[in-house]
Amino acid sequence: MSIVILLGCAKHEVKVTKAAAPDKPPASATTSTIGTPGPADAARGRPAGAGGGSLGSPGTTGAPFVVRVVYFDMGTFSVRPQDRAVIQMHANYLVRHPTARIVLQGNADLLGETHISIMRGQRYADAVRNMMVELGVSDDQIEAISFGKENPANPGFDEVAGAANRRVEIQYKGE
């Protein structure tokens, strides 16, 4: 089964294709926006320093981790130090499961024009992709796309909303 989603304005198109993967993680794996603590965690609905609890345990479930969101600070496309562990754990899983495939869904804050937000979301997704490839994941296992500002976690226009919206969601194909 294939699903194709087209997003963007008249001049720009983002295409997402989702197909079943041969190494499908169990349905018991859930998606969460809980991450590691950072200065803007309160802005994302988490108390500062609260952390995300367990990052998951592939040894017990054989599934990808519960934490599947990497956030970005305003004005930078660099992975935050506190999010590197999340990427490392997903990279380790992908290296051990070479048939597993992921889609890195870049999202931007609601500021600016649509085509600019699509470029920002793509740069966020590419930053995560590049780190995973450096950690040994095959580039063939990763698809990096951008939703720009079309998929906000918070519909506001202030820094609180922006902090929640500048993110990459890690989705395993076939889920």
ChimeraX attribute file (.defattr): number of C-alpha atoms within 10 A of each C-alpha:
attribute: neighborCount
match mode: 1-to-1
recipient: residues
	/A:1	6
	/A:2	8
	/A:3	8
	/A:4	9
	/A:5	10
	/A:6	12
	/A:7	16
	/A:8	18
	/A:9	11
	/A:10	7
	/A:11	6
	/A:12	11
	/A:13	15
	/A:14	14
	/A:15	13
	/A:16	19
	/A:17	12
	/A:18	17
	/A:19	14
	/A:20	13
	/A:21	15
	/A:22	11
	/A:23	14
	/A:24	16
	/A:25	17
	/A:26	13
	/A:27	9
	/A:28	11
	/A:29	17
	/A:30	14
	/A:31	15
	/A:32	14
	/A:33	19
	/A:34	21
	/A:35	25
	/A:36	25
	/A:37	17
	/A:38	21
	/A:39	12
	/A:40	20
	/A:41	21
	/A:42	16
	/A:43	16
	/A:44	22
	/A:45	12
	/A:46	18
	/A:47	14
	/A:48	15
	/A:49	13
	/A:50	14
	/A:51	16
	/A:52	15
	/A:53	11
	/A:54	12
	/A:55	19
	/A:56	18
	/A:57	13
	/A:58	15
	/A:59	7
	/A:60	7
	/A:61	13
	/A:62	13
	/A:63	19
	/A:64	28
	/A:65	21
	/A:66	22
	/A:67	26
	/A:68	22
	/A:69	22
	/A:70	26
	/A:71	28
	/A:72	22
	/A:73	17
	/A:74	11
	/A:75	7
	/A:76	11
	/A:77	19
	/A:78	14
	/A:79	17
	/A:80	14
	/A:81	10
	/A:82	15
	/A:83	19
	/A:84	15
	/A:85	14
	/A:86	20
	/A:87	22
	/A:88	15
	/A:89	19
	/A:90	21
	/A:91	22
	/A:92	15
	/A:93	18
	/A:94	22
	/A:95	18
	/A:96	11
	/A:97	13
	/A:98	13
	/A:99	14
	/A:100	21
	/A:101	23
	/A:102	21
	/A:103	21
	/A:104	27
	/A:105	25
	/A:106	33
	/A:107	32
	/A:108	32
	/A:109	28
	/A:110	22
	/A:111	13
	/A:112	10
	/A:113	11
	/A:114	18
	/A:115	17
	/A:116	14
	/A:117	24
	/A:118	25
	/A:119	18
	/A:120	24
	/A:121	29
	/A:122	23
	/A:123	22
	/A:124	30
	/A:125	26
	/A:126	22
	/A:127	18
	/A:128	26
	/A:129	24
	/A:130	14
	/A:131	17
	/A:132	23
	/A:133	16
	/A:134	12
	/A:135	16
	/A:136	13
	/A:137	22
	/A:138	17
	/A:139	14
	/A:140	12
	/A:141	19
	/A:142	23
	/A:143	18
	/A:144	23
	/A:145	23
	/A:146	29
	/A:147	26
	/A:148	29
	/A:149	26
	/A:150	16
	/A:151	17
	/A:152	19
	/A:153	19
	/A:154	16
	/A:155	14
	/A:156	15
	/A:157	12
	/A:158	12
	/A:159	13
	/A:160	16
	/A:161	18
	/A:162	25
	/A:163	23
	/A:164	26
	/A:165	27
	/A:166	26
	/A:167	25
	/A:168	29
	/A:169	21
	/A:170	24
	/A:171	17
	/A:172	22
	/A:173	21
	/A:174	18
	/A:175	15
